[in-house]
């Protein structure tokens, strides 16, 4: 999910460290995209001299600010079936549902 704003945040943004403290993060243009993503336990924000855009989350996410005035969040979506909104995603329950629907029960040998 990407948030675009008119803020002039430059190459800095802030994330929380442990739910209590925030840390200043910097975007490094020479590094690949993966190196500019950081964990967001509960909040992230970008700001300029007069305004701030804050994102509060209910669950830990990953995110970055890839451009000035922009905040991008990586979300984990798990579906039991395709919702016809995005490409078909493999659910962690697909294998188990197919396995148990055939009447098979896994046995542990020991």
LOVOZA-9937 format. One record per residue: residue in three letters; residue number from 0; x, y, z of N, C-alpha, C, O in turn. Coordinates in Angstrom, 1 decimal. Example, Ala and Ser with C-alpha at 12.3 -4.5 7.8 and 13.67 -1.06 7.14 Angstrom:
<ALA, 0, <13.2, -5.7, 7.8>, <12.3, -4.5, 7.8>, <13.2, -3.3, 7.8>, <14.2, -3.3, 8.5>>
<SER, 1, <12.8, -2.2, 7.1>, <13.7, -1.1, 7.1>, <12.9, 0.0, 7.9>, <13.4, 1.1, 8.0>>
! end
This chain:
<UNK, 0, <0.9, -1.1, 0.0>, <0.0, 0.0, 0.0>, <0.9, 1.2, 0.0>, <1.9, 1.3, 0.7>>
<UNK, 1, <0.6, 2.2, -0.8>, <1.4, 3.4, -0.9>, <0.6, 4.6, -0.6>, <-0.5, 4.8, -1.1>>
<UNK, 2, <1.2, 5.5, 0.2>, <0.6, 6.8, 0.6>, <1.4, 7.9, -0.1>, <2.6, 8.0, 0.1>>
<UNK, 3, <0.8, 8.7, -0.9>, <1.4, 9.8, -1.5>, <0.9, 11.1, -0.9>, <-0.3, 11.2, -0.6>>
<UNK, 4, <1.8, 12.0, -0.6>, <1.4, 13.3, 0.0>, <2.2, 14.4, -0.6>, <3.1, 14.2, -1.4>>
<UNK, 5, <1.9, 15.6, -0.3>, <2.6, 16.8, -0.7>, <3.7, 17.2, 0.2>, <4.3, 18.2, 0.1>>
<UNK, 6, <4.1, 16.3, 1.2>, <5.1, 16.6, 2.1>, <6.5, 16.6, 1.5>, <6.7, 15.8, 0.6>>
<UNK, 7, <7.4, 17.5, 1.9>, <8.7, 17.5, 1.4>, <9.6, 16.8, 2.5>, <10.3, 17.5, 3.2>>
<UNK, 8, <9.5, 15.5, 2.6>, <10.2, 14.8, 3.6>, <11.6, 14.4, 3.3>, <12.4, 14.0, 4.1>>
<UNK, 9, <12.0, 14.7, 2.1>, <13.4, 14.3, 1.7>, <13.7, 12.9, 1.7>, <12.8, 12.1, 1.2>>
<UNK, 10, <14.8, 12.4, 2.1>, <15.2, 11.0, 2.1>, <15.1, 10.4, 3.5>, <15.7, 9.4, 3.8>>
<UNK, 11, <14.4, 11.1, 4.5>, <14.2, 10.5, 5.8>, <12.8, 10.2, 6.2>, <11.9, 10.9, 5.7>>
<UNK, 12, <12.6, 9.2, 7.0>, <11.3, 8.9, 7.6>, <11.6, 8.2, 8.9>, <12.8, 8.0, 9.3>>
<UNK, 13, <10.6, 8.0, 9.7>, <10.7, 7.5, 11.0>, <9.9, 6.3, 11.3>, <8.8, 6.2, 10.8>>
<UNK, 14, <10.4, 5.3, 12.0>, <9.7, 4.1, 12.4>, <9.9, 4.0, 13.9>, <10.8, 4.5, 14.5>>
<UNK, 15, <9.0, 3.2, 14.5>, <9.2, 2.9, 15.9>, <10.1, 1.7, 16.0>, <10.2, 0.8, 15.2>>
<UNK, 16, <10.8, 1.6, 17.2>, <11.8, 0.6, 17.4>, <11.1, -0.6, 18.1>, <11.3, -1.7, 17.7>>
<UNK, 17, <10.4, -0.3, 19.2>, <9.8, -1.4, 20.0>, <8.5, -1.0, 20.6>, <8.0, -1.6, 21.6>>
<UNK, 18, <7.8, -0.1, 19.9>, <6.5, 0.4, 20.4>, <6.6, 1.5, 21.3>, <5.6, 2.1, 21.7>>
<UNK, 19, <7.8, 1.9, 21.7>, <8.0, 3.0, 22.7>, <8.8, 4.1, 22.2>, <8.7, 5.3, 22.5>>
<UNK, 20, <9.8, 3.8, 21.3>, <10.8, 4.8, 20.8>, <10.7, 4.8, 19.3>, <10.4, 3.8, 18.6>>
<UNK, 21, <11.0, 6.0, 18.7>, <11.1, 6.1, 17.3>, <12.6, 6.3, 16.9>, <13.4, 6.8, 17.6>>
<UNK, 22, <12.9, 5.9, 15.6>, <14.2, 6.0, 15.1>, <14.1, 6.6, 13.7>, <13.2, 6.3, 13.0>>
<UNK, 23, <15.1, 7.4, 13.5>, <15.2, 8.1, 12.2>, <15.8, 7.2, 11.1>, <16.9, 6.6, 11.4>>
<UNK, 24, <15.1, 7.0, 10.0>, <15.6, 6.1, 8.9>, <15.9, 7.0, 7.8>, <15.4, 8.0, 7.6>>
<UNK, 25, <16.9, 6.5, 7.0>, <17.3, 7.3, 5.8>, <17.2, 6.4, 4.6>, <17.6, 5.2, 4.6>>
<UNK, 26, <16.8, 6.9, 3.4>, <16.8, 6.2, 2.2>, <18.1, 6.4, 1.5>, <18.6, 7.5, 1.3>>
<UNK, 27, <18.7, 5.2, 1.1>, <20.0, 5.3, 0.4>, <19.7, 4.9, -1.1>, <19.4, 3.8, -1.4>>
<UNK, 28, <20.0, 5.8, -1.9>, <19.6, 5.6, -3.3>, <20.6, 4.7, -4.0>, <20.2, 4.1, -5.0>>
<UNK, 29, <21.8, 4.5, -3.5>, <22.7, 3.6, -4.1>, <22.5, 2.1, -3.8>, <23.0, 1.2, -4.4>>
<UNK, 30, <21.7, 1.9, -2.7>, <21.4, 0.5, -2.3>, <20.2, 0.0, -3.0>, <19.3, 0.8, -3.4>>
<UNK, 31, <20.0, -1.3, -3.1>, <18.8, -1.9, -3.7>, <17.6, -1.6, -2.8>, <17.7, -1.3, -1.6>>
<UNK, 32, <16.4, -1.9, -3.4>, <15.1, -1.7, -2.7>, <15.1, -2.4, -1.3>, <14.6, -1.9, -0.4>>
<UNK, 33, <15.6, -3.6, -1.3>, <15.5, -4.4, -0.1>, <16.2, -3.8, 1.1>, <15.9, -4.0, 2.2>>
<UNK, 34, <17.3, -3.1, 0.8>, <18.1, -2.5, 1.8>, <17.4, -1.2, 2.4>, <17.8, -0.8, 3.5>>
<UNK, 35, <16.4, -0.7, 1.8>, <15.7, 0.5, 2.3>, <14.4, 0.1, 3.0>, <13.6, 1.1, 3.3>>
<UNK, 36, <14.1, -1.1, 3.2>, <12.9, -1.5, 3.9>, <13.2, -1.8, 5.3>, <14.2, -2.5, 5.6>>
<UNK, 37, <12.4, -1.4, 6.2>, <12.6, -1.5, 7.7>, <11.3, -2.1, 8.3>, <10.2, -1.9, 7.8>>
<UNK, 38, <11.5, -2.7, 9.5>, <10.3, -3.2, 10.2>, <9.6, -2.1, 10.9>, <10.2, -1.1, 11.3>>
<UNK, 39, <8.3, -2.2, 10.9>, <7.4, -1.2, 11.5>, <6.5, -1.9, 12.5>, <5.4, -2.4, 12.1>>
<UNK, 40, <6.9, -2.0, 13.8>, <6.1, -2.7, 14.8>, <4.8, -2.1, 15.0>, <3.8, -2.8, 15.1>>
<UNK, 41, <4.7, -0.7, 15.1>, <3.4, -0.2, 15.3>, <3.2, 1.2, 14.7>, <2.0, 1.6, 14.5>>
<UNK, 42, <4.2, 1.9, 14.3>, <4.0, 3.2, 13.6>, <5.1, 3.6, 12.7>, <6.3, 3.2, 12.9>>
<UNK, 43, <4.8, 4.5, 11.8>, <5.8, 5.1, 10.9>, <5.3, 6.5, 10.5>, <4.1, 6.7, 10.5>>
<UNK, 44, <6.2, 7.4, 10.2>, <5.7, 8.7, 9.8>, <6.8, 9.4, 9.0>, <8.0, 9.1, 9.1>>
<UNK, 45, <6.3, 10.3, 8.1>, <7.1, 11.2, 7.4>, <6.7, 12.6, 7.8>, <5.5, 12.8, 8.1>>
<UNK, 46, <7.6, 13.6, 7.7>, <7.2, 14.9, 8.1>, <8.1, 16.0, 7.3>, <9.2, 15.6, 6.8>>
<UNK, 47, <7.6, 17.2, 7.3>, <8.3, 18.3, 6.8>, <8.3, 19.4, 7.9>, <7.9, 19.0, 9.0>>
<UNK, 48, <8.6, 20.6, 7.6>, <8.6, 21.6, 8.6>, <7.2, 22.0, 9.2>, <7.2, 22.5, 10.3>>
<UNK, 49, <6.2, 21.7, 8.5>, <4.8, 22.1, 9.0>, <3.8, 21.0, 9.2>, <2.8, 21.2, 9.8>>
<UNK, 50, <4.1, 19.8, 8.6>, <3.1, 18.8, 8.7>, <3.7, 17.4, 8.9>, <4.9, 17.2, 8.7>>
<UNK, 51, <2.9, 16.5, 9.3>, <3.3, 15.1, 9.5>, <2.3, 14.1, 9.1>, <1.1, 14.3, 9.4>>
<UNK, 52, <2.7, 13.1, 8.4>, <1.8, 12.0, 8.0>, <2.2, 10.8, 8.8>, <3.3, 10.2, 8.6>>
<UNK, 53, <1.3, 10.3, 9.7>, <1.5, 9.2, 10.6>, <0.7, 8.0, 10.2>, <-0.5, 8.1, 9.9>>
<UNK, 54, <1.3, 6.8, 10.3>, <0.6, 5.5, 10.0>, <0.7, 4.7, 11.3>, <1.8, 4.4, 11.8>>
<UNK, 55, <-0.5, 4.4, 11.9>, <-0.5, 3.5, 13.1>, <-1.0, 2.1, 12.6>, <-2.0, 2.1, 11.9>>
<UNK, 56, <-0.3, 1.1, 13.0>, <-0.7, -0.3, 12.6>, <-1.2, -1.1, 13.7>, <-0.8, -0.9, 14.9>>
<UNK, 57, <-2.0, -2.1, 13.4>, <-2.4, -3.0, 14.4>, <-1.5, -4.2, 14.5>, <-1.5, -4.9, 15.5>>
<UNK, 58, <-0.7, -4.5, 13.5>, <0.2, -5.6, 13.5>, <1.5, -5.2, 12.9>, <1.5, -4.2, 12.1>>
<UNK, 59, <2.6, -5.9, 13.2>, <3.9, -5.5, 12.6>, <3.9, -5.6, 11.1>, <3.4, -6.6, 10.5>>
<UNK, 60, <4.5, -4.6, 10.4>, <4.6, -4.6, 9.0>, <6.0, -4.2, 8.6>, <6.8, -4.0, 9.5>>
<UNK, 61, <6.2, -4.2, 7.3>, <7.5, -3.7, 6.8>, <7.2, -2.5, 5.9>, <6.1, -2.4, 5.4>>
<UNK, 62, <8.1, -1.5, 5.8>, <7.8, -0.4, 5.0>, <9.1, 0.4, 4.7>, <10.2, 0.2, 5.2>>
<UNK, 63, <8.8, 1.5, 3.9>, <9.9, 2.4, 3.4>, <9.3, 3.7, 2.9>, <8.1, 3.8, 2.8>>
<UNK, 64, <10.2, 4.6, 2.7>, <9.8, 5.8, 2.0>, <10.7, 6.0, 0.8>, <11.9, 6.4, 0.9>>
<UNK, 65, <10.2, 5.5, -0.4>, <11.1, 5.4, -1.5>, <11.2, 6.7, -2.3>, <12.1, 6.9, -3.1>>
<UNK, 66, <10.3, 7.7, -2.0>, <10.4, 9.0, -2.6>, <10.0, 10.0, -1.5>, <9.4, 9.7, -0.5>>
<UNK, 67, <10.4, 11.3, -1.8>, <10.0, 12.3, -0.8>, <8.5, 12.5, -0.8>, <7.9, 12.6, -1.9>>
<UNK, 68, <7.9, 12.5, 0.4>, <6.4, 12.6, 0.5>, <5.7, 11.4, 0.3>, <4.4, 11.4, 0.2>>
<UNK, 69, <6.4, 10.2, 0.2>, <5.7, 8.9, 0.0>, <6.1, 8.0, 1.1>, <7.2, 7.9, 1.5>>
<UNK, 70, <5.1, 7.1, 1.5>, <5.3, 6.1, 2.4>, <4.7, 4.8, 1.8>, <3.6, 4.8, 1.4>>
<UNK, 71, <5.5, 3.7, 1.8>, <5.1, 2.5, 1.2>, <5.1, 1.4, 2.3>, <6.1, 1.2, 3.0>>
<UNK, 72, <4.0, 0.6, 2.4>, <3.9, -0.4, 3.4>, <3.7, -1.8, 2.7>, <3.0, -1.9, 1.7>>
<UNK, 73, <4.4, -2.8, 3.2>, <4.3, -4.1, 2.7>, <3.3, -4.9, 3.6>, <3.5, -5.0, 4.8>>
<UNK, 74, <2.2, -5.3, 3.0>, <1.2, -6.0, 3.7>, <1.2, -7.5, 3.4>, <1.5, -7.9, 2.3>>
<UNK, 75, <0.9, -8.3, 4.4>, <0.8, -9.8, 4.2>, <-0.7, -10.1, 4.1>, <-1.4, -10.0, 5.0>>
<UNK, 76, <-1.1, -10.6, 2.9>, <-2.5, -11.0, 2.7>, <-2.6, -12.5, 2.7>, <-1.9, -13.2, 1.9>>
<UNK, 77, <-3.5, -13.1, 3.5>, <-3.7, -14.5, 3.4>, <-5.2, -14.7, 3.2>, <-6.0, -14.2, 3.9>>
<UNK, 78, <-5.5, -15.5, 2.2>, <-6.9, -15.7, 1.8>, <-7.2, -17.2, 1.7>, <-6.3, -18.0, 1.4>>
<UNK, 79, <-8.4, -17.6, 2.1>, <-8.8, -18.9, 1.9>, <-9.3, -19.2, 0.5>, <-9.3, -20.4, 0.1>>
<UNK, 80, <-9.6, -18.2, -0.3>, <-10.0, -18.3, -1.7>, <-9.7, -17.1, -2.4>, <-9.4, -16.0, -1.8>>
<UNK, 81, <-9.7, -17.1, -3.7>, <-9.3, -15.9, -4.5>, <-10.5, -14.9, -4.4>, <-11.6, -15.3, -4.6>>
<UNK, 82, <-10.1, -13.6, -4.2>, <-11.1, -12.6, -4.1>, <-11.3, -11.8, -5.4>, <-12.0, -10.8, -5.4>>
<UNK, 83, <-10.6, -12.2, -6.5>, <-10.7, -11.6, -7.8>, <-10.2, -10.2, -7.8>, <-10.6, -9.4, -8.6>>
<UNK, 84, <-9.4, -9.8, -6.8>, <-8.8, -8.5, -6.8>, <-7.4, -8.4, -7.2>, <-6.9, -7.5, -7.8>>
<UNK, 85, <-6.6, -9.5, -7.0>, <-5.2, -9.6, -7.3>, <-5.0, -10.9, -7.9>, <-5.9, -11.7, -8.1>>
<UNK, 86, <-3.7, -11.2, -8.3>, <-3.5, -12.5, -8.8>, <-3.7, -13.6, -7.8>, <-3.8, -13.3, -6.6>>
<UNK, 87, <-3.9, -14.8, -8.2>, <-4.3, -15.9, -7.3>, <-3.1, -16.1, -6.4>, <-1.9, -16.3, -6.9>>
<UNK, 88, <-3.3, -16.2, -5.1>, <-2.3, -16.4, -4.2>, <-2.4, -17.7, -3.5>, <-3.5, -18.2, -3.3>>
<UNK, 89, <-1.3, -18.4, -3.3>, <-1.3, -19.7, -2.6>, <-1.5, -19.5, -1.1>, <-0.8, -18.7, -0.5>>
<UNK, 90, <-2.5, -20.1, -0.6>, <-2.8, -20.0, 0.8>, <-2.1, -21.1, 1.6>, <-1.9, -22.2, 1.0>>
<UNK, 91, <-1.6, -20.8, 2.8>, <-1.0, -21.9, 3.5>, <-1.9, -23.0, 3.9>, <-1.5, -24.1, 4.3>>
<UNK, 92, <-3.2, -22.8, 3.8>, <-4.2, -23.8, 4.1>, <-4.6, -24.7, 2.9>, <-5.3, -25.7, 3.1>>
<UNK, 93, <-4.2, -24.3, 1.7>, <-4.6, -25.1, 0.5>, <-4.2, -26.5, 0.6>, <-5.0, -27.4, 0.4>>
<UNK, 94, <-2.9, -26.8, 0.9>, <-2.4, -28.1, 1.0>, <-3.2, -28.9, 2.0>, <-3.6, -30.1, 1.8>>
<UNK, 95, <-3.3, -28.4, 3.2>, <-4.0, -29.1, 4.3>, <-5.5, -29.3, 4.0>, <-6.0, -30.4, 4.2>>
<UNK, 96, <-6.2, -28.4, 3.3>, <-7.6, -28.6, 3.0>, <-7.7, -29.7, 2.0>, <-8.6, -30.6, 2.1>>
<UNK, 97, <-6.8, -29.8, 1.0>, <-6.9, -30.8, 0.0>, <-6.5, -32.2, 0.6>, <-7.1, -33.2, 0.3>>
<UNK, 98, <-5.5, -32.2, 1.5>, <-5.1, -33.4, 2.1>, <-6.2, -34.0, 3.0>, <-6.5, -35.2, 2.9>>
<UNK, 99, <-6.8, -33.2, 3.8>, <-7.8, -33.7, 4.8>, <-9.1, -34.0, 4.1>, <-9.9, -34.8, 4.6>>
<UNK, 100, <-9.4, -33.3, 3.0>, <-10.7, -33.5, 2.3>, <-10.7, -34.9, 1.6>, <-11.8, -35.4, 1.3>>
<UNK, 101, <-9.6, -35.5, 1.4>, <-9.6, -36.8, 0.8>, <-9.7, -38.0, 1.8>, <-9.6, -39.1, 1.5>>
<UNK, 102, <-9.8, -37.6, 3.1>, <-10.0, -38.6, 4.1>, <-8.7, -39.1, 4.7>, <-8.7, -40.0, 5.5>>
<UNK, 103, <-7.6, -38.6, 4.3>, <-6.3, -39.0, 4.8>, <-6.0, -38.3, 6.1>, <-6.3, -37.2, 6.3>>
<UNK, 104, <-5.4, -39.1, 7.0>, <-4.9, -38.5, 8.2>, <-3.4, -38.8, 8.4>, <-3.0, -39.9, 8.3>>
<UNK, 105, <-2.7, -37.7, 8.6>, <-1.2, -37.9, 8.8>, <-0.9, -38.7, 10.0>, <-1.5, -38.5, 11.1>>
<UNK, 106, <0.0, -39.6, 9.9>, <0.5, -40.5, 11.1>, <1.9, -40.2, 11.4>, <2.7, -40.0, 10.4>>
<UNK, 107, <2.2, -40.2, 12.6>, <3.6, -40.0, 13.0>, <4.2, -41.3, 13.4>, <3.6, -42.1, 14.2>>
<UNK, 108, <5.3, -41.7, 12.8>, <6.0, -42.9, 13.2>, <7.1, -42.6, 14.1>, <7.8, -41.6, 13.9>>
<UNK, 109, <7.3, -43.4, 15.1>, <8.4, -43.0, 16.1>, <8.9, -44.1, 16.9>, <9.8, -43.8, 17.7>>
! end
